[in-house]
Amino acid sequence: MLEHNRPLDTRVAARLRSGDKLRGIFNGLPSPAIVEMCGYAGFDFIVLDNEHGSADLQTTEHMLRAARASGIPAIVRCFEADIARTLDMGASGVKIPMVDTAEQARSLVRQVRYPMRAGQSGGGQRGVAFSSRAAGYGAFGGAGHTTRSNDGVALIVMLETPEALENAGEIAAVPGVDAVFIGPNDLSHAMGYGPDWSAPAVQAVIERALRAVSDGGGCAGMLALSPAEEARYAAWGARYFATVSTVLITRALGEAASGASRTLAY
C-alpha cells in the first residue's frame, strides 16, 4: 500500500523540527465538515480541541478521518489521561495543556513513544496494539508502525502559567518535545490580568519565553488572531501559529448580520 493510504499522517512532526513557519487552526466544534473546510482552505495543521471542545472520542476519530481525506495533519489537544487512545485513533500529534516543568515534559514523552528494541535508547512506555486505526487495524502494524510513530508523531506541550514560562527553555530542550505553545489566556489570568494578555507585563513574559525557546533551537508556538500579532510573535522567535475556528466563524457571521466588524474574545 502507498504511504498516503496509511491512516497515520507524520508530516507535521518533521515540519516542526525543520525550522519551517507553520500556520494552523484550533477547532473545538465536533464537525468533520469543519475539519475538511480547514484542510481545503490550506492551513498547515488543525488542532482538534478536546480540552475545551465538545467532541467525544468517536467523533474525534471521524474528524481524524476527515483530516486525512482533506490532506491536513491533525493534532489533538487532549488531557494526559487520553493520550494513548488519541494516538491509537491516528492523531498526527498531541498537544497537552498545563505543562509547567521539564520533568512533566519528560513523562509525556514516555507516554507518546513506544519502547525501543534492546540496545536502542530514546523509547517510552506507550502500550502497543496494532488493531487500532493508527496502524490500519493491523494492515500497517509491526515494527514499521512503531518506528513511524516514534519518529513521526508530534508532541507539543502547552505553557500556561508563570512557572511554565520561566522554565520554557528547559522544557523545549527535553528530547522528544517537538514544540512548546504558549497559552496566553490562561497565562494572563494566572498573572492577575484576566483576559487581557495584551497587558505589557504579560507580553514581556511571553517575549522572554519565546526568545528562550527559539535561542535554544526549539520550536516556539503562539496563538495569533491577527497578522499584526503573528508578526510581533514571529519577531520574538515564534514560528508555529494558530488561530481559532469559532473566532473566525463568529466574526464572519457578525459582519454578515450587521455589516460591521466586531471584536471577539477567545
C-alpha positions in Angstrom: 0.0 0.0 0.0 1.2 3.5 -0.7 2.2 5.9 2.1 -0.7 8.2 1.5 -3.1 5.3 2.2 -1.9 4.9 5.8 -4.1 6.5 8.4 -1.2 8.0 10.3 0.0 11.3 8.8 3.5 12.0 10.0 4.2 15.3 8.1 3.7 17.8 10.9 6.4 16.4 13.3 9.0 16.8 10.6 8.0 20.3 9.8 8.0 21.3 13.5 11.6 20.1 13.6 12.6 21.6 10.3 12.5 25.3 11.1 9.5 25.9 8.8 6.9 28.5 9.7 3.5 26.9 10.2 0.0 28.4 10.4 -2.8 26.3 11.8 -6.2 26.5 13.5 -7.8 25.3 16.7 -11.2 23.7 16.2 -13.5 22.7 19.2 -16.6 22.1 17.1 -17.5 18.4 16.7 -17.7 18.5 12.9 -15.8 16.5 10.3 -17.1 19.1 7.7 -15.3 21.9 9.5 -12.1 19.9 9.5 -12.4 19.3 5.8 -13.0 23.0 5.2 -9.9 23.9 7.2 -7.9 21.4 5.1 -9.2 22.8 1.8 -8.5 26.3 3.0 -4.8 25.5 3.1 -3.9 25.5 6.8 -0.7 23.6 7.6 -2.4 21.8 10.5 -5.6 21.6 12.6 -5.8 21.2 16.4 -8.8 19.2 17.4 -9.6 20.8 20.8 -10.6 18.1 23.2 -9.7 20.2 26.2 -12.4 22.8 25.6 -14.4 21.3 22.7 -17.4 19.0 22.9 -16.3 16.1 20.7 -16.3 12.6 22.1 -13.7 10.0 21.1 -15.8 8.5 18.3 -16.4 11.9 16.8 -12.8 12.7 17.2 -11.9 9.6 15.2 -14.3 10.7 12.4 -12.6 14.1 12.4 -9.2 12.5 12.1 -10.6 10.6 9.0 -11.8 13.9 7.6 -8.4 15.4 8.1 -6.6 12.6 6.3 -9.1 12.8 3.5 -8.7 16.5 3.0 -4.9 16.4 3.4 -4.4 18.4 6.7 -2.4 16.9 9.6 -4.5 16.8 12.7 -3.1 17.4 16.2 -5.4 16.7 19.1 -5.3 18.9 22.2 -6.2 16.4 25.0 -5.7 15.6 28.6 -2.8 13.4 29.7 -5.2 10.5 30.5 -6.4 10.5 26.9 -3.0 10.3 25.2 -3.0 6.6 24.5 -6.4 6.3 22.9 -6.0 9.6 21.0 -2.8 8.3 19.4 -4.3 4.9 18.6 -7.0 6.7 16.7 -4.3 8.1 14.4 -3.6 11.6 15.5 -0.6 13.3 13.9 0.3 14.6 17.4 -0.9 15.5 20.8 -0.9 18.9 22.4 -1.0 18.7 26.2 -2.2 21.6 28.4 -0.7 23.0 31.6 2.9 21.6 31.4 5.0 23.5 34.0 8.3 21.7 34.2 10.8 19.7 32.2 10.1 16.6 34.4 6.4 16.8 33.3 7.5 17.0 29.7 9.8 14.0 30.1 6.9 12.0 31.4 4.8 13.0 28.4 7.5 11.9 26.0 7.5 8.5 27.6 3.7 8.2 27.1 3.9 9.2 23.5 6.8 6.9 22.5 6.8 3.1 22.1 9.5 1.1 23.9 12.6 0.7 21.8 14.3 -2.6 20.9 17.1 -3.9 23.2 20.2 -1.8 22.8 18.4 1.3 21.5 17.7 4.4 23.5 15.0 7.0 23.5 12.0 4.8 23.8 9.0 5.2 26.1 6.2 3.3 27.6 3.3 3.6 25.2 1.2 0.5 25.1 1.5 -1.5 21.8 -1.6 -2.6 19.8 -1.7 -2.9 16.0 -5.5 -3.4 15.9 -6.1 0.4 16.1 -6.8 2.8 13.3 -3.3 4.3 13.6 -1.9 1.0 12.5 -4.5 0.4 9.8 -6.3 -2.1 12.0 -3.3 -4.4 11.5 -2.6 -3.6 7.9 0.4 -1.4 8.8 1.4 -2.9 12.1 4.6 -4.3 13.4 8.0 -2.7 13.6 7.1 -0.4 10.8 4.3 1.2 12.7 6.2 1.6 16.0 9.1 3.2 14.1 6.8 5.5 12.1 5.0 6.5 15.3 8.2 7.2 17.4 9.7 9.2 14.5 6.6 10.9 13.2 4.1 11.6 16.0 4.5 15.1 17.3 4.4 16.1 21.0 3.5 19.8 21.7 3.4 21.0 25.3 1.4 24.0 26.4 2.9 26.5 28.7 0.2 28.5 30.5 1.5 29.7 33.9 4.3 32.0 35.0 6.2 29.0 36.3 5.9 27.3 32.9 7.1 30.3 31.0 10.1 30.7 33.4 11.0 27.1 32.5 10.3 27.5 28.8 13.8 26.9 27.5 14.4 23.9 29.7 11.1 22.3 28.7 11.7 22.9 25.0 15.1 21.2 25.3 13.6 17.9 26.5 14.3 15.3 23.8 11.0 14.3 22.2 9.3 17.6 22.7 8.7 18.9 19.2 7.2 22.3 20.1 6.1 24.4 23.0 3.0 26.6 22.7 2.1 29.5 25.0 -1.5 29.7 26.1 -1.9 33.5 26.6 -5.4 33.5 28.0 -4.6 31.1 30.9 -1.3 32.9 31.4 -2.9 36.3 31.7 -5.5 35.0 34.2 -2.8 33.3 36.2 -0.9 36.6 36.3 -3.9 38.5 37.6 -4.8 40.3 34.3 -7.9 38.4 33.4 -8.3 38.0 29.7 -6.0 41.0 28.9 -3.0 39.2 27.5 -2.0 42.4 25.7 -1.0 43.9 29.1 2.7 44.9 28.9 3.6 42.7 31.8 2.1 39.6 30.2 3.6 40.4 26.8 7.0 40.8 28.5 6.8 37.3 30.0 5.7 35.9 26.6 8.6 37.6 24.8 11.2 36.2 27.2 9.8 32.7 26.9 9.6 32.7 23.1 13.1 34.0 22.8 14.4 31.4 25.3 12.8 28.6 23.2 14.0 30.0 19.9 17.5 30.8 21.1 17.8 27.2 22.3 16.9 25.8 18.9 13.4 24.8 19.9 10.1 25.4 18.1 8.0 28.1 19.8 4.3 28.5 19.2 1.8 31.2 19.9 -1.9 32.0 19.4 -2.1 34.7 16.7 -5.6 36.1 16.0 -4.4 38.8 13.5 -1.5 39.4 11.1 -0.1 42.0 13.5 0.0 39.5 16.4 1.7 36.9 14.2 4.3 39.5 13.0 5.1 40.5 16.6 5.5 37.0 17.9 7.5 35.9 14.9 9.9 38.7 15.7 10.3 37.2 19.1 11.1 33.8 17.7 7.7 32.0 17.3 7.2 30.0 14.1 4.2 27.9 14.9 1.0 29.9 14.9 -2.7 29.1 15.4 -5.9 30.9 15.1 -9.4 29.7 16.2 -12.2 28.4 14.0 -15.0 29.8 16.2 -13.5 33.2 16.3 -13.3 33.3 12.5 -16.8 31.9 12.0 -18.4 34.2 14.6 -16.6 37.2 13.3 -17.8 36.4 9.7 -21.4 35.8 10.9 -21.4 39.0 12.9 -20.1 41.0 9.9 -22.7 39.4 7.6 -25.5 40.2 10.1 -24.5 43.8 10.9 -22.2 44.9 8.2 -19.7 46.0 10.8 -16.6 44.5 12.3 -16.8 43.1 15.8 -14.1 42.4 18.4 -14.4 38.9 19.9 -12.8 37.3 22.9 -11.0 34.0 22.6 
